[in-house]
Amino acid sequence: AFENNVPTQDAPCVARLRKAGAILFGKTTTPEFGHKPFTEAPLFGRTANAWDQGRTSGGSSGGAAVAVAAGLGPLAIASDGGGSTRIPAACNGVVGIKQSLGLVPHGQAPDAFGNNSYFTPTTRTVLDTGLMLDVMAGAHPSDPHSYGHVTSGYAAAARAGGDLKGRRIAWFPRLGYPKVAREGHAACERALKVFESLGAIVEEQPDVPSTEPIWLVLTQANWNARFRRFADQLGDRFSETLRRQIDGGSPYSAVDLQNAFFQRTEIFNRVQGWFERFDLVMMPTLSRTALPIDHDFFAPITIDNEPADTVRRAWYPFTLPFNLTGHPAITLPVGFGADGLPLALQIVGPLRNDAAVLRAAALLEAAQPWATKRPNL
């Protein structure tokens, strides 16, 4: 729909990076309108995983994660509406954060007050993520959520030092879906041992209900309002996977949408309640390593060679909740699977305490360095 569109101005976060001296030299690939966790689109085809061209790069910001993993540049700007930064970062073995809602202004959100999408850093190191946040953060007239945040000190927080003595960590080995690959679970538990060695107290938590149904109502209603006209105009030049999801949201009523808003608040209250007892929350980022590059988005996946549910329900139930609640969530590499592909841990922190998330991530990075590991290109 925007094949020939040339923007006339930068988004606030891009303008701030330019002003700080960043050299922007490329625009990375996404699926059409960021609608799925595979990076393939009508204009650009597929973006393969940096470690294995037979596997997906994830999405929707797959191009950003692959560019950083492959060494095209140290920094990339991504976006995240349901995991679109964290999924590809996990697939490609780099750092991806979805910061607190409003910390980086979202100047293009049509619904500024109900927004659950974020402009985010993707980097090779935690320190570079903190550096980008120091530059990108700050109030902007276009985003009502951007006011009142701490807007500096993130690079300082991302420098490892000290310990976590007395800090309480909630460990969710599952979050909204019962299956996780054994190797991913084991890699995350090894990372938790690092935090325990630093003095943290880790407590395993029971599973909680999936947030996918609520996210889906909000997102499919949004897609219908924004993109239905493009589907009608473009015909078979429009992504079929997006068209099918738009059609799936057509029956929603205004009452369905309002109930989803109510349920979003309930999810926020549940997650916020975790931080009355815990300082940090941790879980796998994905239920398994990157899927085959040609996997049908609507088809079931396998986990440990056993049938599981569909891509959204079974592969990334861990990322969706925090788009709805606004809490900061970062994904970090924690090793490799038997297939040679990266595994990842997600760390979630209290609302507007992105510094705590960065510090924990930096401590893990110092104990288990990953930035020197590069794919064989």
ZIQUIKA-V187945 format. One record per pair of residues at least 6 apart in sequence whose ideal C-beta (glycine too) atoms are under 7 Angstrom apart, sorted by sequence separation. I is the first residue (numbers start at 0). J is the second residue. D is the distance in whole Angstrom. If there is no record, write none. Layout:
BEGIN
{{I | J | D} {I | J | D}}
END
This chain:
BEGIN
{{17 | 23 | 7} {39 | 45 | 4} {48 | 54 | 4} {66 | 72 | 6} {67 | 73 | 7} {77 | 83 | 7} {78 | 84 | 7} {79 | 85 | 7} {88 | 94 | 6} {108 | 114 | 4} {122 | 128 | 5} {139 | 145 | 5} {173 | 179 | 6} {195 | 201 | 6} {301 | 307 | 6} {307 | 313 | 4} {335 | 341 | 6} {336 | 342 | 6} {349 | 355 | 7} {30 | 37 | 6} {38 | 45 | 7} {48 | 55 | 6} {57 | 64 | 6} {77 | 84 | 4} {88 | 95 | 3} {138 | 145 | 5} {172 | 179 | 6} {194 | 201 | 6} {230 | 237 | 5} {273 | 280 | 6} {299 | 306 | 6} {300 | 307 | 5} {321 | 328 | 4} {335 | 342 | 6} {348 | 355 | 5} {9 | 17 | 7} {30 | 38 | 6} {38 | 46 | 4} {48 | 56 | 5} {56 | 64 | 6} {67 | 75 | 5} {108 | 116 | 6} {120 | 128 | 5} {138 | 146 | 5} {229 | 237 | 6} {299 | 307 | 6} {334 | 342 | 5} {348 | 356 | 4} {29 | 38 | 6} {30 | 39 | 6} {31 | 40 | 5} {47 | 56 | 6} {56 | 65 | 5} {66 | 75 | 5} {105 | 114 | 6} {122 | 131 | 7} {299 | 308 | 6} {332 | 341 | 5} {333 | 342 | 5} {28 | 38 | 5} {30 | 40 | 5} {31 | 41 | 6} {46 | 56 | 5} {85 | 95 | 5} {191 | 201 | 5} {290 | 300 | 6} {299 | 309 | 6} {300 | 310 | 6} {333 | 343 | 6} {346 | 356 | 5} {29 | 40 | 7} {84 | 95 | 4} {105 | 116 | 6} {120 | 131 | 4} {302 | 313 | 7} {332 | 343 | 6} {333 | 344 | 5} {28 | 40 | 7} {63 | 75 | 4} {84 | 96 | 7} {85 | 97 | 6} {105 | 117 | 7} {120 | 132 | 6} {136 | 148 | 6} {172 | 184 | 6} {230 | 242 | 5} {297 | 309 | 7} {331 | 343 | 6} {63 | 76 | 7} {84 | 97 | 6} {105 | 118 | 6} {137 | 150 | 4} {300 | 313 | 5} {330 | 343 | 5} {331 | 344 | 5} {346 | 359 | 5} {63 | 77 | 4} {103 | 117 | 7} {136 | 150 | 4} {296 | 310 | 6} {300 | 314 | 6} {346 | 360 | 6} {28 | 43 | 5} {46 | 61 | 5} {103 | 118 | 5} {226 | 241 | 7} {230 | 245 | 6} {287 | 302 | 5} {330 | 345 | 5} {331 | 346 | 7} {46 | 62 | 5} {49 | 65 | 5} {286 | 302 | 6} {329 | 345 | 7} {60 | 77 | 3} {328 | 345 | 6} {329 | 346 | 5} {28 | 46 | 5} {37 | 55 | 5} {38 | 56 | 5} {60 | 78 | 6} {77 | 95 | 7} {79 | 97 | 4} {133 | 151 | 6} {227 | 245 | 6} {38 | 57 | 7} {46 | 65 | 6} {49 | 68 | 4} {98 | 117 | 7} {226 | 245 | 6} {328 | 347 | 5} {38 | 58 | 4} {49 | 69 | 5} {97 | 117 | 5} {133 | 153 | 5} {327 | 347 | 7} {36 | 57 | 6} {37 | 58 | 5} {38 | 59 | 7} {98 | 119 | 6} {132 | 153 | 4} {133 | 154 | 5} {170 | 191 | 6} {326 | 347 | 5} {327 | 348 | 5} {36 | 58 | 5} {97 | 119 | 6} {222 | 244 | 6} {223 | 245 | 6} {326 | 348 | 7} {35 | 58 | 6} {36 | 59 | 7} {38 | 61 | 3} {60 | 83 | 5} {64 | 87 | 4} {68 | 91 | 4} {96 | 119 | 6} {222 | 245 | 5} {35 | 59 | 7} {38 | 62 | 6} {59 | 83 | 4} {60 | 84 | 5} {63 | 87 | 7} {64 | 88 | 5} {68 | 92 | 6} {95 | 119 | 7} {96 | 120 | 6} {129 | 153 | 4} {130 | 154 | 5} {290 | 314 | 7} {326 | 350 | 5} {34 | 59 | 7} {58 | 83 | 6} {68 | 93 | 5} {129 | 154 | 4} {219 | 244 | 6} {223 | 248 | 5} {325 | 350 | 6} {33 | 59 | 4} {61 | 87 | 4} {64 | 90 | 7} {65 | 91 | 6} {67 | 93 | 5} {95 | 121 | 5} {168 | 194 | 6} {219 | 245 | 7} {222 | 248 | 6} {223 | 249 | 6} {321 | 347 | 6} {327 | 353 | 4} {60 | 87 | 5} {64 | 91 | 4} {94 | 121 | 7} {129 | 156 | 6} {286 | 313 | 6} {287 | 314 | 7} {329 | 356 | 5} {30 | 58 | 5} {58 | 86 | 6} {93 | 121 | 6} {94 | 122 | 5} {126 | 154 | 6} {129 | 157 | 3} {219 | 247 | 6} {220 | 248 | 6} {286 | 314 | 5} {317 | 345 | 6} {29 | 58 | 7} {30 | 59 | 5} {57 | 86 | 4} {58 | 87 | 6} {64 | 93 | 6} {93 | 122 | 7} {94 | 123 | 7} {128 | 157 | 6} {177 | 206 | 7} {219 | 248 | 3} {285 | 314 | 6} {327 | 356 | 5} {331 | 360 | 5} {29 | 59 | 5} {57 | 87 | 3} {93 | 123 | 6} {94 | 124 | 7} {102 | 132 | 7} {285 | 315 | 6} {29 | 60 | 6} {56 | 87 | 6} {64 | 95 | 7} {94 | 125 | 6} {111 | 142 | 6} {112 | 143 | 6} {126 | 157 | 5} {163 | 194 | 6} {168 | 199 | 5} {170 | 201 | 5} {172 | 203 | 7} {220 | 251 | 5} {329 | 360 | 5} {57 | 89 | 7} {96 | 128 | 5} {103 | 135 | 5} {111 | 143 | 6} {125 | 157 | 5} {126 | 158 | 6} {168 | 200 | 7} {170 | 202 | 7} {174 | 206 | 7} {175 | 207 | 7} {219 | 251 | 7} {331 | 363 | 6} {28 | 61 | 6} {29 | 62 | 6} {57 | 90 | 4} {88 | 121 | 6} {103 | 136 | 6} {106 | 139 | 6} {165 | 198 | 7} {166 | 199 | 5} {167 | 200 | 5} {168 | 201 | 5} {169 | 202 | 6} {170 | 203 | 5} {171 | 204 | 5} {173 | 206 | 5} {174 | 207 | 6} {175 | 208 | 6} {176 | 209 | 7} {284 | 317 | 6} {331 | 364 | 7} {28 | 62 | 3} {56 | 90 | 6} {57 | 91 | 7} {94 | 128 | 5} {98 | 132 | 6} {102 | 136 | 5} {163 | 197 | 4} {164 | 198 | 3} {170 | 204 | 6} {175 | 209 | 4} {283 | 317 | 6} {284 | 318 | 7} {333 | 367 | 7} {27 | 62 | 3} {55 | 90 | 7} {56 | 91 | 6} {80 | 115 | 6} {84 | 119 | 4} {104 | 139 | 4} {106 | 141 | 4} {162 | 197 | 5} {163 | 198 | 5} {167 | 202 | 7} {169 | 204 | 5} {175 | 210 | 6} {216 | 251 | 6} {282 | 317 | 5} {27 | 63 | 5} {80 | 116 | 4} {106 | 142 | 6} {162 | 198 | 5} {163 | 199 | 4} {175 | 211 | 7} {220 | 256 | 5} {79 | 116 | 7} {84 | 121 | 6} {104 | 141 | 6} {105 | 142 | 5} {332 | 369 | 4} {78 | 116 | 6} {79 | 117 | 5} {104 | 142 | 4} {27 | 66 | 5} {78 | 117 | 7} {216 | 255 | 6} {2 | 42 | 6} {78 | 118 | 6} {79 | 119 | 5} {216 | 256 | 6} {50 | 91 | 7} {78 | 119 | 6} {101 | 142 | 6} {104 | 145 | 4} {48 | 90 | 6} {49 | 91 | 5} {50 | 92 | 7} {76 | 118 | 6} {77 | 119 | 5} {217 | 259 | 5} {48 | 91 | 6} {101 | 144 | 3} {216 | 259 | 4} {77 | 121 | 5} {100 | 144 | 5} {101 | 145 | 5} {33 | 78 | 6} {36 | 82 | 7} {74 | 120 | 7} {75 | 121 | 4} {102 | 148 | 5} {213 | 259 | 5} {217 | 263 | 7} {284 | 330 | 4} {33 | 80 | 6} {101 | 148 | 6} {27 | 75 | 6} {74 | 122 | 6} {288 | 336 | 4} {73 | 122 | 7} {213 | 262 | 4} {33 | 83 | 6} {36 | 86 | 5} {73 | 123 | 6} {213 | 263 | 6} {270 | 320 | 6} {288 | 338 | 6} {289 | 340 | 5} {288 | 340 | 4} {74 | 127 | 6} {213 | 266 | 7} {67 | 121 | 5} {73 | 127 | 6} {266 | 320 | 6} {270 | 324 | 5} {288 | 342 | 7} {67 | 122 | 6} {67 | 123 | 6} {210 | 266 | 6} {240 | 296 | 5} {267 | 323 | 7} {270 | 326 | 6} {64 | 121 | 6} {74 | 131 | 6} {266 | 323 | 5} {267 | 324 | 4} {63 | 121 | 5} {266 | 324 | 6} {285 | 343 | 6} {284 | 343 | 4} {263 | 323 | 5} {284 | 344 | 6} {60 | 121 | 7} {283 | 344 | 7} {284 | 345 | 4} {283 | 345 | 7} {13 | 76 | 7} {281 | 344 | 6} {282 | 345 | 5} {12 | 76 | 7} {281 | 345 | 7} {281 | 346 | 5} {279 | 346 | 6} {280 | 347 | 4} {279 | 347 | 7} {279 | 348 | 6} {274 | 349 | 4} {279 | 355 | 7} {278 | 355 | 7} {271 | 350 | 7} {279 | 359 | 6} {191 | 281 | 7} {12 | 103 | 5} {12 | 104 | 7} {11 | 104 | 5} {11 | 106 | 5} {10 | 106 | 5} {187 | 283 | 5} {10 | 107 | 6} {184 | 283 | 7} {183 | 283 | 5} {211 | 311 | 6} {211 | 312 | 6} {115 | 217 | 7} {183 | 286 | 7} {209 | 312 | 7} {169 | 273 | 6} {179 | 283 | 6} {183 | 287 | 6} {211 | 316 | 7} {214 | 319 | 5} {12 | 118 | 5} {180 | 286 | 6} {179 | 286 | 5} {180 | 287 | 4} {209 | 316 | 6} {10 | 118 | 7} {169 | 277 | 4} {174 | 282 | 5} {178 | 286 | 6} {211 | 319 | 6} {167 | 276 | 7} {168 | 277 | 6} {171 | 280 | 7} {210 | 319 | 5} {214 | 323 | 6} {167 | 277 | 5} {168 | 278 | 7} {176 | 286 | 7} {210 | 320 | 5} {213 | 323 | 7} {167 | 278 | 5} {168 | 279 | 5} {169 | 280 | 5} {170 | 281 | 5} {171 | 282 | 4} {166 | 278 | 4} {166 | 279 | 7} {168 | 281 | 6} {210 | 323 | 6} {19 | 134 | 5} {109 | 225 | 7} {16 | 134 | 6} {15 | 134 | 5} {16 | 135 | 7} {15 | 135 | 6} {180 | 302 | 5} {181 | 303 | 6} {12 | 135 | 4} {180 | 303 | 5} {178 | 302 | 5} {11 | 139 | 5} {178 | 307 | 5} {11 | 141 | 7} {176 | 308 | 7} {81 | 214 | 6} {178 | 313 | 7} {176 | 312 | 6} {81 | 218 | 7} {176 | 313 | 5} {176 | 316 | 4} {175 | 316 | 4} {174 | 316 | 6} {174 | 317 | 5} {190 | 333 | 5} {189 | 333 | 7} {187 | 333 | 6} {186 | 333 | 4} {186 | 334 | 4} {182 | 336 | 5} {190 | 344 | 5} {182 | 337 | 6} {186 | 342 | 4} {187 | 344 | 5} {183 | 342 | 5} {182 | 342 | 7} {197 | 362 | 6} {193 | 363 | 6} {190 | 363 | 6} {193 | 366 | 5} {193 | 367 | 7} {190 | 367 | 7} {34 | 222 | 7} {32 | 226 | 6} {41 | 236 | 6} {89 | 284 | 4} {89 | 285 | 5} {163 | 359 | 7} {41 | 238 | 6} {40 | 238 | 7} {156 | 354 | 4} {85 | 284 | 6} {86 | 285 | 7} {90 | 289 | 4} {163 | 362 | 7} {153 | 353 | 6} {157 | 357 | 4} {153 | 354 | 6} {156 | 357 | 4} {152 | 354 | 6} {156 | 358 | 5} {159 | 361 | 4} {148 | 351 | 6} {158 | 361 | 6} {159 | 362 | 5} {34 | 238 | 7} {153 | 357 | 6} {157 | 361 | 5} {35 | 240 | 6} {159 | 364 | 7} {34 | 240 | 7} {159 | 365 | 4} {31 | 238 | 4} {34 | 241 | 4} {115 | 322 | 4} {30 | 238 | 7} {115 | 323 | 6} {32 | 241 | 6} {31 | 241 | 6} {34 | 244 | 7} {132 | 353 | 7} {97 | 321 | 6} {97 | 322 | 7} {100 | 325 | 3} {99 | 325 | 6} {99 | 326 | 7} {99 | 327 | 5} {129 | 357 | 5} {0 | 229 | 4} {86 | 315 | 5} {98 | 327 | 5} {128 | 357 | 7} {97 | 327 | 7} {96 | 327 | 7} {97 | 328 | 5} {57 | 289 | 6} {86 | 318 | 6} {125 | 357 | 6} {0 | 233 | 6} {82 | 315 | 5} {85 | 318 | 5} {96 | 329 | 4} {55 | 289 | 5} {54 | 289 | 4} {55 | 290 | 5} {94 | 329 | 7} {95 | 330 | 5} {125 | 360 | 5} {126 | 361 | 7} {54 | 290 | 7} {82 | 318 | 3} {125 | 361 | 5} {54 | 291 | 6} {55 | 292 | 5} {81 | 318 | 6} {82 | 319 | 6} {94 | 331 | 6} {53 | 291 | 6} {54 | 292 | 6} {81 | 319 | 5} {53 | 292 | 6} {55 | 294 | 7} {125 | 364 | 5} {92 | 332 | 5} {124 | 364 | 7} {48 | 289 | 5} {81 | 322 | 5} {89 | 330 | 5} {80 | 322 | 6} {88 | 330 | 5} {79 | 322 | 7} {85 | 328 | 7} {47 | 292 | 6} {85 | 330 | 4} {124 | 370 | 5} {45 | 292 | 6} {123 | 370 | 5} {92 | 341 | 3} {91 | 341 | 6} {90 | 341 | 7} {99 | 350 | 6} {102 | 353 | 6} {89 | 341 | 7} {99 | 351 | 5} {89 | 343 | 4} {99 | 353 | 6} {98 | 353 | 5} {37 | 296 | 6} {85 | 345 | 7} {35 | 296 | 5} {36 | 310 | 7} {92 | 369 | 7} {36 | 315 | 6} {92 | 372 | 7} {54 | 340 | 6} {51 | 339 | 7} {50 | 339 | 6} {51 | 340 | 6} {50 | 340 | 5} {50 | 341 | 7} {48 | 340 | 7} {70 | 373 | 7} {69 | 374 | 6} {68 | 374 | 6} {69 | 376 | 6} {50 | 374 | 5} {49 | 374 | 4}}
END
